[in-house]
């Protein structure tokens, strides 16, 4: 994966994380969103492993909304949860990226 493609993915993850933080401030939405985030982070950990590069993480990004949808449906469904899957997935990738061996802020 090219460095520009990795950078583009990182920008998407960062924007999703910002939107997640904003949405999670809502007292009614915060706990369910964090439960969804935890479920998707767990799935990322199983899919990617603990040692990875940003390029490997970016390679896993396309199609992630599909498996994230399955994870949230199985582990953290709440009313209207399908509307938040993309947001939660992007936030999870943003957080998980910090563990990449080549991560730089």
C-alpha positions as a LaTeX table, in Angstrom:
\begin{tabular}{lrrr}
\hline
Residue & $x$ (\AA) & $y$ (\AA) & $z$ (\AA) \\
\hline
Unk1 & 0.00 & 0.00 & 0.00 \\
Unk2 & 1.37 & 3.42 & $-0.91$ \\
Unk3 & 2.20 & 5.97 & 1.75 \\
Unk4 & $-0.44$ & 8.32 & 0.33 \\
Unk5 & $-3.09$ & 5.59 & 0.67 \\
Unk6 & $-2.02$ & 4.97 & 4.27 \\
Unk7 & $-2.15$ & 8.70 & 4.98 \\
Unk8 & $-5.62$ & 8.94 & 3.44 \\
Unk9 & $-6.84$ & 6.06 & 5.61 \\
Unk10 & $-5.34$ & 7.72 & 8.69 \\
Unk11 & $-7.21$ & 10.93 & 7.86 \\
Unk12 & $-10.48$ & 9.00 & 7.60 \\
Unk13 & $-9.80$ & 7.30 & 10.93 \\
Unk14 & $-8.97$ & 10.59 & 12.61 \\
Unk15 & $-12.14$ & 12.24 & 11.32 \\
Unk16 & $-14.19$ & 9.23 & 12.44 \\
Unk17 & $-12.60$ & 9.39 & 15.87 \\
Unk18 & $-13.48$ & 13.09 & 16.19 \\
Unk19 & $-17.07$ & 12.36 & 15.21 \\
Unk20 & $-17.14$ & 9.43 & 17.65 \\
Unk21 & $-15.94$ & 11.61 & 20.52 \\
Unk22 & $-18.60$ & 14.18 & 19.72 \\
Unk23 & $-21.37$ & 11.58 & 19.50 \\
Unk24 & $-20.20$ & 9.82 & 22.69 \\
Unk25 & $-20.72$ & 13.03 & 24.69 \\
Unk26 & $-24.46$ & 12.40 & 24.49 \\
Unk27 & $-25.35$ & 10.78 & 27.84 \\
Unk28 & $-27.75$ & 8.33 & 26.18 \\
Unk29 & $-25.43$ & 7.37 & 23.33 \\
Unk30 & $-22.08$ & 7.30 & 25.12 \\
Unk31 & $-22.24$ & 3.89 & 26.82 \\
Unk32 & $-23.64$ & 2.03 & 23.79 \\
Unk33 & $-21.05$ & 3.64 & 21.49 \\
Unk34 & $-18.22$ & 2.68 & 23.81 \\
Unk35 & $-19.54$ & $-0.89$ & 23.98 \\
Unk36 & $-19.56$ & $-1.02$ & 20.17 \\
Unk37 & $-16.05$ & 0.44 & 20.07 \\
Unk38 & $-14.77$ & $-2.17$ & 22.51 \\
Unk39 & $-16.30$ & $-4.95$ & 20.42 \\
Unk40 & $-14.73$ & $-3.67$ & 17.19 \\
Unk41 & $-11.34$ & $-3.12$ & 18.88 \\
Unk42 & $-11.42$ & $-6.72$ & 20.07 \\
Unk43 & $-12.16$ & $-7.92$ & 16.56 \\
Unk44 & $-9.32$ & $-5.79$ & 15.17 \\
Unk45 & $-6.94$ & $-7.29$ & 17.72 \\
Unk46 & $-7.92$ & $-10.79$ & 16.60 \\
Unk47 & $-7.71$ & $-9.93$ & 12.89 \\
Unk48 & $-4.51$ & $-7.88$ & 12.86 \\
Unk49 & $-2.60$ & $-9.14$ & 15.87 \\
Unk50 & $-0.47$ & $-7.13$ & 18.24 \\
Unk51 & 2.49 & $-6.48$ & 15.92 \\
Unk52 & 1.56 & $-4.65$ & 12.73 \\
Unk53 & 2.40 & $-1.68$ & 10.54 \\
Unk54 & 0.14 & 1.15 & 9.50 \\
Unk55 & 0.17 & $-0.24$ & 5.95 \\
Unk56 & $-1.05$ & $-3.62$ & 7.22 \\
Unk57 & $-3.78$ & $-1.90$ & 9.18 \\
Unk58 & $-4.75$ & 0.19 & 6.16 \\
Unk59 & $-4.89$ & $-3.01$ & 4.06 \\
Unk60 & $-7.47$ & $-4.37$ & 6.51 \\
Unk61 & $-9.60$ & $-1.22$ & 6.31 \\
Unk62 & $-11.48$ & $-1.86$ & 3.04 \\
Unk63 & $-14.43$ & $-4.07$ & 3.87 \\
Unk64 & $-14.07$ & $-3.46$ & 7.60 \\
Unk65 & $-17.55$ & $-1.99$ & 7.82 \\
Unk66 & $-18.97$ & $-5.37$ & 6.82 \\
Unk67 & $-17.25$ & $-7.38$ & 9.54 \\
Unk68 & $-17.70$ & $-4.53$ & 12.06 \\
Unk69 & $-21.43$ & $-4.69$ & 11.36 \\
Unk70 & $-21.41$ & $-8.40$ & 12.22 \\
Unk71 & $-19.39$ & $-7.81$ & 15.39 \\
Unk72 & $-21.66$ & $-5.03$ & 16.64 \\
Unk73 & $-24.79$ & $-7.02$ & 15.78 \\
Unk74 & $-23.46$ & $-9.97$ & 17.80 \\
Unk75 & $-21.95$ & $-8.16$ & 20.77 \\
Unk76 & $-23.34$ & $-4.64$ & 21.19 \\
Unk77 & $-26.62$ & $-4.06$ & 19.35 \\
Unk78 & $-28.76$ & $-1.16$ & 20.51 \\
Unk79 & $-31.61$ & 0.65 & 18.78 \\
Unk80 & $-30.39$ & 2.24 & 15.54 \\
Unk81 & $-26.95$ & 0.63 & 15.85 \\
Unk82 & $-26.48$ & 0.19 & 12.07 \\
Unk83 & $-26.22$ & 3.98 & 11.74 \\
Unk84 & $-23.11$ & 4.08 & 13.94 \\
Unk85 & $-21.09$ & 1.15 & 12.58 \\
Unk86 & $-18.93$ & 3.19 & 10.17 \\
Unk87 & $-18.28$ & 5.79 & 12.85 \\
Unk88 & $-17.29$ & 3.15 & 15.40 \\
Unk89 & $-15.09$ & 1.29 & 12.90 \\
Unk90 & $-13.17$ & 4.44 & 11.97 \\
Unk91 & $-12.67$ & 5.32 & 15.63 \\
Unk92 & $-11.44$ & 1.79 & 16.34 \\
Unk93 & $-8.92$ & 1.94 & 13.50 \\
Unk94 & $-7.73$ & 5.34 & 14.75 \\
Unk95 & $-7.17$ & 4.02 & 18.26 \\
Unk96 & $-5.62$ & 0.76 & 17.10 \\
Unk97 & $-3.23$ & 2.58 & 14.74 \\
Unk98 & $-1.41$ & 3.97 & 17.78 \\
Unk99 & $-0.07$ & 0.46 & 18.42 \\
Unk100 & 1.55 & 0.14 & 14.98 \\
Unk101 & 5.29 & $-0.43$ & 15.01 \\
Unk102 & 5.72 & 2.53 & 12.66 \\
Unk103 & 3.15 & 4.85 & 14.29 \\
Unk104 & 4.06 & 8.53 & 14.37 \\
Unk105 & 1.58 & 11.16 & 15.59 \\
\hline
\end{tabular}
